[in-house]
Amino acid sequence: MLFLLYLLRQQKKLQKNMPKNYSVFFFQNGLTAVTDTKEQVPELQKSWLLLYVKFLESKGFNPEEFEFNLPTGEKAYLLKTPEGSWTWRSSH
């Protein structure tokens, strides 16, 4: 047990000392921002809500059968685009 605690402490020390190249921010409005050491990286910025919608589809579920509640207390409503992809809007 002591050895396990030692290993966990060592892992935490290593993680603190390892420089990170990117930072990811999850916002209450369902969006994300990704930055490198200098600026935002738009191609990595995807809506976390839409990523979850894709996850539901990959598991065989219809996302339209779910109610989506944002951390702000608002509801998110899914909309299917003419191209067949998903978008969403909040209740405010």
N, C-alpha and C positions, 0 to 999 in steps of 0.2 A: 504494500500500500504506500509506503514512504517513497519507494522508487517511482511509482506512478505519479505522485505529487511532484517529485523532482522533474520528471519528464514534462509534465504540464507547465511547470514554471519555465523550463528551458524553451519550450515551444513559444510561450508568450514573449520571452525575451527576444527570440529570433524574429518573431512577427513584428515587434516594435522597431527592430533595427533594419528590417527590409524596406527599402524605399518603394513606394507605390507610384506607378506611372499614371494611374487614372483615379478619378474620384467620381462616384455615382451618387446622385441626389434624388430621392423619391419625394415628390410633392403631393400634398393633399388633393390636388386637382386631378390626380391620375397620370400625371406626366413625370418624366425623368429628365435630368440634365447630366451630361457626362463631360468632364473636363480632363485634359491632360495637364501637364505642368505649366502650359501657357494659355490655352483657350478651350472653348467648348468643342466637342467632337459631334457634330450633328448626325452623322451616319450611325452613331451608337445610341442616339436619344429616341427611344420608343416609349409609347404610352404603356405603363405597367398594367393598366386595365385591359388594353387590347392584347397584350401578351397573355394575360390570363384567359381571355376569350379564346385565343388560339389553343391554349392548353385544354380548355373544356372541349373544344372540337376534336382535338387529338385523342381524347378519351371517349369519343362517341356521343357527347352531349350536345344538345342544341342550346347555345348561349341565350337565345330569346326566352327560354324557360326560367331564367335566373333573374333575381332582383339584385342589383349592384348598389351597395351603400358605400359612399365615400367617407373618409375619416372626418370630414366637415359636418356630417349628418345629412348631406344632400344625397339624392338618388342620381345614379347615372343611367341614361337610357341609350340602348344600342340602336343603331341605324345601319341597315345594309345599303351600301352604295350601289349605283348602277353597274359598276365593274365587278361587284360580288364580294368586295372586302367590307370590313366593319369600320364604323366610326361611332362616336358617342357624343352625347351632350349631357350637361348636368341639369338639375332641376331648377336652378336659379335663373 
